[in-house]
Amino acid sequence: MSVLRVVAVFALVATSVAWIPDAFAYRGYQHQYQPQPDESDLDNHSHYINRDGNIVHSPAHAQSGAAPAGATARCRDGSYSFSQHHSGTCSRHGGVASWQ
């Protein structure tokens, strides 16, 4: 009886692992094209990797005052965000003032 239980538990675990949702599967590096800002106009040259694995420019102030190429939002502190998702956009910059 105990051998049957062990086999049943093993079979249950094995089939559960086979059905792991695709959300947890490794997708590797996926670059999504986004217009790149003119770095010479920005006060910040940092980047981060977002939840999709894309390299995204960190929020930055434009010296010209105009919205840089690829900007998706203007933050309340006057910087521009290049975020590809609404969640968390401008979170350390006073929140979103307007979407581009």
C-alpha positions as a Markdown table, in Angstrom:
| # | Residue | x | y | z |
|---|---|---|---|---|
| 1 | Met | 0.0 | 0.0 | 0.0 |
| 2 | Ser | 2.8 | 2.5 | 0.8 |
| 3 | Val | 4.5 | 1.8 | -2.5 |
| 4 | Leu | 1.3 | 2.6 | -4.3 |
| 5 | Arg | 1.1 | 5.9 | -2.4 |
| 6 | Val | 4.6 | 6.8 | -3.3 |
| 7 | Val | 4.0 | 6.0 | -7.0 |
| 8 | Ala | 0.7 | 8.0 | -6.9 |
| 9 | Val | 2.5 | 11.0 | -5.4 |
| 10 | Phe | 5.3 | 10.8 | -7.9 |
| 11 | Ala | 2.9 | 10.6 | -10.8 |
| 12 | Leu | 1.0 | 13.6 | -9.4 |
| 13 | Val | 4.1 | 15.7 | -9.0 |
| 14 | Ala | 5.4 | 14.7 | -12.4 |
| 15 | Thr | 2.2 | 15.7 | -14.2 |
| 16 | Ser | 2.0 | 19.0 | -12.2 |
| 17 | Val | 5.5 | 19.9 | -13.3 |
| 18 | Ala | 4.5 | 19.2 | -16.9 |
| 19 | Trp | 1.7 | 21.7 | -16.6 |
| 20 | Ile | 3.7 | 24.7 | -15.2 |
| 21 | Pro | 2.1 | 27.8 | -16.7 |
| 22 | Asp | 4.0 | 29.5 | -19.6 |
| 23 | Ala | 4.3 | 32.6 | -17.5 |
| 24 | Phe | 7.2 | 30.9 | -15.6 |
| 25 | Ala | 8.9 | 29.6 | -18.7 |
| 26 | Tyr | 12.3 | 31.1 | -19.6 |
| 27 | Arg | 11.9 | 33.2 | -22.8 |
| 28 | Gly | 15.5 | 34.5 | -23.1 |
| 29 | Tyr | 16.3 | 38.0 | -24.2 |
| 30 | Gln | 13.5 | 39.6 | -26.2 |
| 31 | His | 14.4 | 43.1 | -27.5 |
| 32 | Gln | 11.4 | 45.2 | -28.5 |
| 33 | Tyr | 12.3 | 48.1 | -30.7 |
| 34 | Gln | 11.6 | 51.5 | -29.2 |
| 35 | Pro | 12.9 | 54.8 | -30.6 |
| 36 | Gln | 16.1 | 55.8 | -28.8 |
| 37 | Pro | 16.4 | 59.3 | -27.4 |
| 38 | Asp | 19.2 | 61.7 | -28.3 |
| 39 | Glu | 21.6 | 61.0 | -25.4 |
| 40 | Ser | 23.3 | 64.4 | -25.7 |
| 41 | Asp | 19.9 | 66.0 | -24.8 |
| 42 | Leu | 19.5 | 64.0 | -21.6 |
| 43 | Asp | 20.9 | 64.5 | -18.1 |
| 44 | Asn | 20.8 | 60.8 | -17.3 |
| 45 | His | 22.3 | 57.9 | -19.3 |
| 46 | Ser | 21.2 | 55.0 | -17.2 |
| 47 | His | 19.1 | 52.0 | -18.4 |
| 48 | Tyr | 17.3 | 49.2 | -16.7 |
| 49 | Ile | 15.8 | 45.8 | -17.8 |
| 50 | Asn | 12.0 | 45.7 | -17.5 |
| 51 | Arg | 9.9 | 42.8 | -16.7 |
| 52 | Asp | 9.8 | 41.7 | -20.3 |
| 53 | Gly | 13.6 | 41.6 | -20.5 |
| 54 | Asn | 13.8 | 44.8 | -22.6 |
| 55 | Ile | 16.5 | 47.4 | -22.0 |
| 56 | Val | 14.8 | 50.7 | -21.3 |
| 57 | His | 16.2 | 54.1 | -20.7 |
| 58 | Ser | 15.8 | 55.4 | -17.2 |
| 59 | Pro | 13.7 | 58.5 | -16.6 |
| 60 | Ala | 15.7 | 61.6 | -17.5 |
| 61 | His | 15.3 | 65.4 | -17.9 |
| 62 | Ala | 15.7 | 66.8 | -21.4 |
| 63 | Gln | 17.9 | 69.8 | -21.6 |
| 64 | Ser | 16.0 | 71.2 | -24.6 |
| 65 | Gly | 12.7 | 70.8 | -22.7 |
| 66 | Ala | 11.1 | 68.9 | -25.6 |
| 67 | Ala | 9.9 | 65.4 | -25.2 |
| 68 | Pro | 12.7 | 63.0 | -26.3 |
| 69 | Ala | 12.2 | 60.3 | -28.9 |
| 70 | Gly | 10.6 | 57.2 | -27.3 |
| 71 | Ala | 9.3 | 59.0 | -24.2 |
| 72 | Thr | 6.0 | 57.5 | -23.1 |
| 73 | Ala | 5.2 | 59.8 | -20.1 |
| 74 | Arg | 6.2 | 63.1 | -18.5 |
| 75 | Cys | 6.8 | 62.7 | -14.8 |
| 76 | Arg | 5.7 | 65.3 | -12.2 |
| 77 | Asp | 9.3 | 66.2 | -11.5 |
| 78 | Gly | 9.7 | 67.2 | -15.2 |
| 79 | Ser | 11.7 | 64.2 | -16.3 |
| 80 | Tyr | 10.5 | 61.9 | -19.2 |
| 81 | Ser | 9.9 | 58.2 | -18.8 |
| 82 | Phe | 10.5 | 55.6 | -21.5 |
| 83 | Ser | 8.5 | 52.9 | -19.6 |
| 84 | Gln | 6.8 | 50.2 | -21.7 |
| 85 | His | 4.2 | 49.5 | -19.0 |
| 86 | His | 1.9 | 51.9 | -17.0 |
| 87 | Ser | 2.5 | 50.1 | -13.7 |
| 88 | Gly | 5.3 | 51.8 | -11.8 |
| 89 | Thr | 5.9 | 54.5 | -14.4 |
| 90 | Cys | 7.5 | 57.6 | -12.8 |
| 91 | Ser | 7.2 | 56.0 | -9.4 |
| 92 | Arg | 10.3 | 57.7 | -8.0 |
| 93 | His | 9.7 | 60.9 | -9.9 |
| 94 | Gly | 6.4 | 62.1 | -8.4 |
| 95 | Gly | 4.1 | 60.0 | -10.5 |
| 96 | Val | 2.9 | 60.6 | -14.1 |
| 97 | Ala | 2.0 | 64.2 | -15.0 |
| 98 | Ser | 0.9 | 63.2 | -18.6 |
| 99 | Trp | 1.2 | 60.3 | -21.0 |
| 100 | Gln | 2.9 | 61.1 | -24.3 |
